[in-house]
């Protein structure tokens, strides 16, 4: 029987810890939780880009902001012990595939052992009700086939980033079976879920080596965007689509629903898994009056996947979750966000307006 989505009232007054709250996705989530009335603490390194959504929405004014490294278990222990969170959203990660080739040790230390540190701190605290660990669609052993990946497909990964996320999923599964079994949830035990989203996009992303931020930078400078792999297909979705799914999972864990204490895919509808060339064409049309893109095939020696899709039928059937924005509309929201910020509008208000518009759907 589908679980109704979402009960946003569940967040009023909740103590929530968000790791990685200075990143793009973490900033959207922390701001949304604050808007819902949660008491949010964030643990993260400084914002990874300049500019950053974290700074633009002045998130440090709204959350208990702690700068720290999840690779340091003492730091994680201290924050978890002080905050006594009811819910933990674990987003802190090294998130860039190309960076993982240059810094493999740091990538594994952050994505695997950082996850261990967060889960073990929660284990020893003992009264966390819900943990949602965010990994990625790239955690699967990608065979470049046309069929989308389901939650029970093998973990893997060609590159250090992808394999580190696959390894993190194995850690999460082991902690769930060993320390957070579903049968204990009815007696107040901890629920632990992992969530795997596609390529999240949205306003306020200034990361390097990501298609949408690269396009926006080129459009704002008036230069021709460089396109590396026009034929690559990805499961693109607005960041609020993924975060809405994460909130549903946490809401159900909070009420002791053991059926959601497992892994979940959150991705776009099948027709919105589009190629890079399609995204470039639509963004160019939406922005208007821009230099035409230049295709320069990647000369990098690093492996890059060309085809990746997610099967989200489980979330649709069991959670009642489904995308609320079509991809072209999500792209229009990104253009609108950056146009408005470029015109001097307040980034916090602009971001909250999009959050509220999404909720009202």
C-alpha positions in Angstrom: 0.0 0.0 0.0 1.6 3.4 -1.0 2.7 5.7 1.8 1.2 9.2 1.4 3.8 11.9 0.7 4.8 14.3 2.4 3.8 15.2 6.0 5.8 18.4 6.3 4.2 19.0 9.8 6.5 16.3 11.1 9.5 18.7 11.1 8.3 21.4 13.5 10.8 21.6 16.4 12.7 18.5 15.3 16.4 18.4 16.2 18.1 17.6 12.8 21.8 17.2 12.0 22.8 17.7 8.3 26.3 16.8 7.4 27.6 18.6 4.3 25.2 21.5 4.7 27.6 24.0 3.0 27.4 22.1 -0.3 24.8 22.7 -3.0 22.4 19.9 -2.1 23.0 20.3 1.6 22.2 24.0 1.5 18.9 23.5 -0.3 18.0 20.8 2.3 19.0 22.8 5.4 17.1 25.8 4.2 14.0 23.7 3.4 14.2 22.1 6.9 14.5 25.6 8.5 11.4 26.7 6.5 9.6 23.7 7.9 10.4 24.7 11.5 13.2 22.2 12.3 16.1 23.0 14.6 19.0 22.4 12.2 22.7 21.9 13.0 25.1 21.6 10.2 28.5 19.9 10.2 30.7 20.5 7.2 33.9 21.8 5.8 33.7 25.4 4.5 31.6 26.0 1.4 33.3 24.2 -1.5 32.9 27.0 -4.1 33.0 30.8 -4.4 30.3 31.9 -4.8 28.2 29.3 -2.9 24.5 28.8 -2.2 25.4 28.5 1.5 26.7 32.1 1.6 24.2 33.6 -0.8 21.2 32.4 1.3 23.0 33.4 4.5 22.4 29.9 5.9 24.8 30.5 8.8 22.1 32.9 10.2 19.5 30.1 10.3 21.4 27.0 11.4 23.8 26.0 14.2 26.8 26.0 11.8 29.8 23.8 12.8 32.9 23.7 10.6 34.5 20.3 10.9 35.7 17.3 8.9 33.8 14.0 9.0 37.2 12.2 8.5 37.8 13.1 12.2 35.8 10.8 14.4 36.3 12.9 17.5 34.7 15.9 15.7 31.7 13.8 14.6 31.3 12.3 18.1 31.3 15.7 19.8 28.7 17.2 17.5 26.4 14.3 17.7 26.7 14.1 21.5 26.0 17.8 21.9 23.1 18.1 19.4 21.3 14.8 20.4 19.7 14.7 16.9 16.4 12.9 16.3 17.3 12.8 12.6 20.6 12.8 10.7 20.9 13.5 7.0 24.4 12.5 5.9 25.3 14.3 2.8 29.0 15.3 3.4 31.1 13.8 0.7 33.8 14.3 -1.9 31.3 14.5 -4.8 33.3 15.0 -8.0 34.3 12.0 -10.2 37.3 13.8 -11.8 38.6 14.9 -8.3 38.5 11.3 -7.2 41.1 10.4 -9.8 43.4 13.1 -8.5 42.7 12.6 -4.8 41.6 8.9 -4.4 42.8 8.5 -0.8 40.9 11.6 0.3 37.8 10.4 -1.6 37.8 7.0 0.1 38.5 8.6 3.5 35.6 11.0 3.2 33.0 8.8 1.5 33.7 5.5 3.2 35.2 6.2 6.6 33.3 9.5 7.0 30.1 7.4 6.7 31.5 5.0 9.3 32.2 7.8 11.7 28.7 9.3 11.3 26.9 5.9 11.7 29.1 4.9 14.7 28.5 8.1 16.5 24.8 7.5 16.1 25.1 3.9 17.2 26.9 5.0 20.5 24.4 7.8 21.1 21.5 5.3 20.9 18.5 7.7 20.6 18.6 8.8 17.0 15.3 7.9 15.4 16.1 8.3 11.7 19.3 8.3 9.6 19.2 9.0 5.8 22.5 8.5 4.1 22.8 10.1 0.7 25.0 8.2 -1.8 24.5 8.4 -5.6 23.2 6.7 -8.7 26.9 6.0 -9.6 27.1 3.4 -6.7 26.0 0.7 -9.1 28.2 -1.5 -11.2 27.5 0.3 -14.5 27.4 -2.0 -17.4 26.3 0.7 -19.9 23.1 -1.2 -20.7 19.8 0.3 -21.6 17.9 -1.0 -18.6 17.7 1.2 -15.5 19.3 0.1 -12.2 17.2 -1.2 -9.4 18.0 -1.0 -5.7 19.1 -4.7 -5.4 21.5 -4.5 -8.4 25.2 -5.0 -7.5 27.3 -2.2 -6.1 30.5 -1.3 -8.0 32.0 1.6 -9.8 34.8 2.1 -12.3 36.3 5.2 -10.8 37.4 6.0 -7.2 34.3 8.2 -6.6 31.8 5.7 -7.8 33.4 2.7 -6.0 33.7 4.7 -2.8 29.9 5.3 -2.9 29.3 1.6 -3.6 31.6 0.8 -0.6 29.6 3.3 1.5 26.4 1.5 0.6 28.0 -1.8 1.8 28.9 0.0 5.1 25.3 1.3 5.5 23.8 -2.2 4.9 26.2 -3.8 7.4 25.4 -1.2 10.1 21.7 -1.6 9.4 21.8 -5.4 9.8 24.3 -5.3 12.8 23.1 -2.3 14.8 19.9 -0.8 13.4 17.6 -3.8 12.5 14.1 -2.9 11.4 12.5 -5.1 14.1 13.9 -2.8 16.8 12.3 0.4 15.4 8.9 -0.2 17.0 10.6 -0.1 20.4 12.3 3.3 19.6 15.3 1.9 17.7 17.1 3.7 14.9 15.9 3.5 11.3 18.6 3.7 8.6 18.0 4.2 4.9 20.2 5.0 2.0 19.1 7.2 -0.9 20.5 7.2 -4.5 19.6 10.1 -6.7 20.4 10.9 -10.3 22.1 14.1 -11.5 20.6 16.8 -9.3 20.4 20.3 -10.8 19.1 23.6 -9.5 19.9 27.2 -8.9 22.9 28.1 -6.9 25.2 25.3 -8.1 28.6 26.7 -8.9 30.6 23.5 -8.9 33.3 22.8 -11.5 33.1 20.0 -14.0 29.3 19.9 -13.9 27.2 20.6 -17.0 24.6 23.0 -15.7 27.0 25.2 -13.7 29.4 25.3 -16.7 26.5 26.4 -19.0 25.3 29.1 -16.6 28.9 30.5 -16.2 29.3 30.7 -20.0 26.0 32.3 -20.5 26.7 34.9 -17.8 30.1 35.7 -19.3 28.8 35.8 -22.8 31.1 33.1 -24.0 30.5 29.9 -25.9 29.9 26.9 -23.6 32.2 23.9 -24.1 30.5 20.6 -24.4 32.6 17.5 -23.8 30.3 14.5 -24.2 27.1 15.5 -26.0 25.9 11.9 -26.3 26.1 11.0 -22.6 22.7 10.3 -21.0 22.0 11.0 -17.4 19.0 10.9 -15.0 18.7 14.7 -14.6 16.3 16.0 -11.9 15.7 19.2 -9.9 17.4 19.1 -6.5 14.0 19.5 -4.8 12.7 16.2 -6.4 15.5 14.2 -4.6 15.2 16.1 -1.3 11.4 15.6 -1.3 12.1 11.9 -1.4 14.6 12.1 1.4 12.1 13.9 3.6 9.5 11.2 3.0 11.9 8.5 4.0 12.9 10.4 7.2 9.2 11.1 8.0 8.4 7.4 7.8 11.4 6.4 9.9 10.4 8.9 12.5 7.1 7.1 13.0 8.8 3.7 13.2 8.1 2.4 9.8 10.6 -0.4 9.3 9.6 -1.0 5.7 11.5 2.1 4.6 14.7 1.2 6.4 16.5 0.1 3.3 17.9 1.5 0.0 15.9 3.8 -2.4 16.3 5.2 -5.8 15.0 8.7 -6.6 15.2 9.8 -10.2 13.3 11.3 -13.1 10.7 9.8 -15.3 12.0 7.6 -18.1 11.5 10.3 -20.7 13.5 12.8 -18.7 16.7 10.8 -18.8 18.2 12.9 -21.6 21.5 13.5 -23.3 23.9 16.3 -22.7 23.1 17.6 -26.1 19.4 17.8 -25.3 20.2 19.8 -22.0 22.5 22.2 -23.9 19.9 22.8 -26.6 17.1 23.5 -24.1 19.2 25.7 -21.8 20.5 27.7 -24.7 16.9 28.4 -25.8 15.7 29.2 -22.3 18.5 31.7 -21.6 18.3 33.3 -25.1 20.8 35.5 -26.9 23.9 33.3 -26.1 26.9 32.2 -28.1 26.3 28.8 -29.6 28.0 25.9 -27.8 31.3 24.4 -29.0 31.7 20.6 -29.0 35.2 19.6 -27.9 35.3 15.9 -27.3 37.0 15.1 -24.0 40.7 14.3 -24.3 40.8 13.2 -20.7 42.3 9.8 -19.9 39.8 9.3 -17.2 36.9 6.9 -17.7 33.5 8.5 -17.9 30.2 6.7 -18.1 28.0 7.3 -21.1 24.6 5.8 -20.1 23.0 5.6 -16.7 19.4 5.3 -15.7 17.6 4.6 -12.4 14.5 2.5 -11.9 12.4 4.4 -9.4 9.3 2.1 -9.5 9.9 1.1 -5.9 9.6 4.7 -4.6 6.5 5.2 -6.8 4.8 2.1 -5.7 5.6 2.0 -2.0 6.1 5.7 -1.1 3.7 7.4 -3.5 6.6 9.5 -4.6 6.9 10.8 -8.1 8.6 13.7 -9.8 6.6 16.9 -9.7 8.6 18.8 -12.3 9.3 17.8 -15.9 12.9 18.3 -16.9 12.2 21.3 -19.1 10.4 23.0 -16.3 13.3 22.2 -13.9 15.7 23.9 -16.4 13.4 26.9 -16.6 13.6 27.2 -12.7 17.4 27.2 -12.9 17.4 30.0 -15.5 14.8 32.0 -13.5 16.9 31.6 -10.3 20.1 32.8 -11.8 18.4 35.6 -13.8 16.8 36.9 -10.6 20.0 36.7 -8.5 21.9 38.4 -11.4 19.3 41.2 -11.3 20.0 41.7 -7.6 17.1 39.9 -6.0 17.6 38.2 -2.6 18.9 34.6 -2.9 17.2 33.4 0.2 13.8 34.7 -0.7 14.2 33.4 -4.3 15.2 30.0 -3.1 12.4 29.8 -0.5 9.9 30.8 -3.2 10.9 27.9 -5.3 10.8 25.6 -2.3 7.2 26.7 -1.4 6.1 26.5 -5.1 7.4 22.9 -5.1 5.6 22.1 -1.8 2.4 23.5 -3.1 2.4 20.9 -5.9 
